[in-house]
Amino acid sequence: MKVPFELEWMGGAAEHHFRKARPTTEELPWGTLVTSDFAPAAIESARGSWTEVAINEYRAVASFCEVLRALVDAKAPLDLLGMTSDFLADECSHVELASRMAMELGGAAPRMVDLDRFAVRPRGLTAFQRANEIVLRVSCIAEAFAGGTASVSLATTTHPLPRAVYETILRDEAHHRRLGGLYFEWALARIDEDELRRLGRVLLSGVQGLAPFWTSRAARTPSPLPDDDLHALGWLAPMQFAPVAREVVIRDILDPLATIGITISADERAALIA
């Protein structure tokens, strides 16, 4: 069931503990973004985009909960569990940053979400297979795509506030992306050819879900919004984002996974990135 995307803040002891773990949030240049400096349509677009980031980061909280449980069930190394558990606070911090960016722009855009479908929960698999699949989907695909595309958005962002938000998020995302490599470094010797083929199908499904970023009508249509305003507020127009998304899928997802035997066929790859 879909419900409005809303967030609560408790304050007090909970906030104090959270701030001890993430003390630099209040140091960002909040209050420096003047909405009247930008086209109203660009502000509305940015409000929606930052709201979507908050939703995606909230989804990442749920996803890393599933990753952590899967690693526990698969008896992954204890230090890897500890590393992964730290990512939950990272993602909560990212939700806060993105939601505060939306508030700086005039408030979050109304969005409905289905919390029951937020995280991937593979069924009918062994504990080890579940861990393989969830780490692949979350770290090697979703986090790699988010981090790779965000780094390009950062490079074009001109206003200090969204730049600082991107820089904070990307520092954490680098560790989240690294989890996949560390996990498969431990797991690969235990993965047989049948499981590699199955993970190849999971990979194909995951990257097919990203294809609309470069195949949709919006990705082929020039944006009516001023590029300078979008760049200042932290965004690329869909037509500019399309080649970035395709390149990130190749460079940061397909090519690295191919080196460890998790692949899609040449025909599937050609159809995907056409």
N, C-alpha and C positions, 0 to 999 in steps of 0.2 A: 504494500500500500504506500502510495506517495504522500509525503507530508511536506510542509514548508521547511526550507533549510533555515534553521535558526540556531544561534549559539547562546550559551549562558556563561557567566563568569562568577565564580563564587567569592573571590577575594579572601582576605584573612589569611589563615594558616596555609590554605591550599596555594594561594598566590605567592606567599612568601617562599614556600618550598620550591615552587616552579621557577621563580625568579632566581633562586640560588643556582639552579641548574642552567638557566639561560639568562645571565645578568645584563646582557648588552642590548636587549630589546628597546628599552627606554632611551638609549643613546642615539637611536636613529633620528634623522631630522624631521620628526613629526611636526605638522603645522606649517610646513613651508610650501605646500602646494596650493596655489591660488587658482581655483577653478575658472574664474572669469578670464584667465589668460588664454584659455583654450576654447575651441569651437564647442558649442553645447553637444553636438552629435558625437564628437570625439570623447567628451566626458561620459556620455551615456554608454558608449561602446566600452570604454575602459572600466566603468562600474560593473558592467556585465562580465567582462573578462576577469577582473580581479575576484568577483564573486565566484566564478567558475574555478579559479585557482583555489580559493578557500574550500570549495566542495571537493576538489580533487585531492587536496592535502588531507582533508578529513577522511576521505576514502583511503588514503595511504595509511592513516592511523589504523583503520580496520584491517587493511591488508597486512601490515607488519605484525599485528596481533596474530593473524593466521600463519604468517611465516614463522614467528617465534614458536607457536604451538607445534607446527609441523616439524621444526628442527628438534624440539624436545622429544616428540614422538619417535623421530628417526635416530635419536641418541647421537646427535651431532656434537662436536667438541664443545666443552663447557665455555671456553673463552669466546667461541663463535656465538653461543647463546647470549653471553653477556654483551657482546658488541651489538647484536641485533636488538636486544632489549632497550638499549640506549636510543635507538632510532624512533621509538614511540614518542619520547619527549621532543625529539627534533620535529616530528610531523605535527605535533600539537602546537609547537612554536610557529611552524609555517602557516597553520590555519590562522593563528592570531595575526601574523604579519599581513597575510592576504586580506583578511577581513578588515583590519584597520586601514589598509590601503583603500578598500571599497568605501569605508566611512569617510576617509579624507576627500573622496570624490563626490560625496553627497549621500552616501548610504548604499547598502547592498542592493543589488537587483533581485526582484522576487524570483525564486527558483523552487521547484518541487523536486524532492529526492525520494528514492526508495531505499531506506536504510537496510532492509532485509537482503538487498542484492548488491550491497556496497563492496563486499569482499569475495574473492574467488574461494570456493570451498569444494575442491574435487572430491567426488564420491567413487566408491567401488575400487579403490586403489590400496596398495600397501602403504604403510607409514613412510617408507623410503620413497616410493613413487610420488606420494603427495608432496613430500619435501622437494623433490626434484622439480615437480611442476610448478609449485607455488613460488619457489625461488626464481625459476625461469621467468614466469609471468611478471612477478613484482620487481625484482632487482634487474634482471637482464633485459627486460622489455620496457615495462612502464617507467621505471626510474631512469634507465638509460635514455629513453626518449625525452622524458621531462627535463633531465639535466642537459642533454645535448642541445635541445631547442632553446632552453632558457639561457644558455650561455651566449647564443646568437642574439637573443632579445636584449640581454645585458649590454652587449657590444654597441647596440644602436640607441640605448636609453640615455637621454640627455638630462633629465631632471634628477637632482641628488637623492630625493626620497625613494622613488622606485629603483634607482640604481642600488641604493643601500639595501633595500629589501631583497633584490635579486642576489646581491653578493652574499648576504647572510644565508639565504636558502641554498645557494650553490655550494657553499663551504660544506654544508651537511650532506647534500646530495652526492658529493664525490665519494663519501664513505658508503652511502646506500648502494651506489652502483658497484662499488668494490666487493660488496657482499657476495654477489653472484660468482665472481671469479674465485673468491676464497672458498665458498661452499663447494663448487665443482672441483676445485683442487683436491678437496677431501673426498668427494663423492665419486669422482670419475672412475676410479679403479673398481668400484662396486657396481658400475652401470654396464649392462650387457648390450649387445647389438639391438635386441628387440626394444629395449628401453630407449636407446638413442633414437630409433626410428619413431617411437611414440612421441618423444620430446620434439622431434622435427615437426610432427603434426601440430603439436601445441604451439610451437614457434610460428608456423604458418598462420594458424588461427589468430595469434596475438598480433602479428604485423598486418594481417588483413584488416583488423579493427582500426589500424592507424591510417590505412590508405585514403579515406575520405579527406584527409588533410591536404592531399595533392591531387585528388581526382574529382572532388565535388565541384559544382558550378561556381561556388564562391571562390575556390582556388584558381579559377580561370577568368574571374571578372574583376576588373579594376575597382578599387575602393573609392567611394566618393569622399571619404574623410581625408583631411590634410595629413600627409605623411609626417610632417614635423610635429604635429600634435600627438599622433599615435606614438611616435618614437619617444617623445618626451615622457609620455605616460607609461611606457614600458612595453609597447606592442608593435608588431608588424601587421600590415594588412594581409588578409588571407592569400592574395596572389604573391606577396613577397615571402610569406611563411612556407608556401608549398614546396619550393625547391630545398629549403632548409630541412623540412620534415623528411623528404625523400632521402636526402644526403645523410641525415642522422640515422635513419633506419639501416642504411647500407654500412656506414662507417662504424657506428656504435653498437649495432645489434647483430645484423647478419654476418658481417665479416669476423668479428671476434668469436661468435658462437661456432662458426664453421671450423675454427682452429681446434676445437675440442670435440668435433664430430656431431654437433647439433646443427643440422642443415635442412634446407629445403631444396627441391630440385632446381636445375637450371631453368626449366620452363616456368616453374612457379615463381622463381625470382624475376624472370623477365616480364611475366604478366603483372607482377606486383608493382614493379618500379617503372613500368612503361609510362 
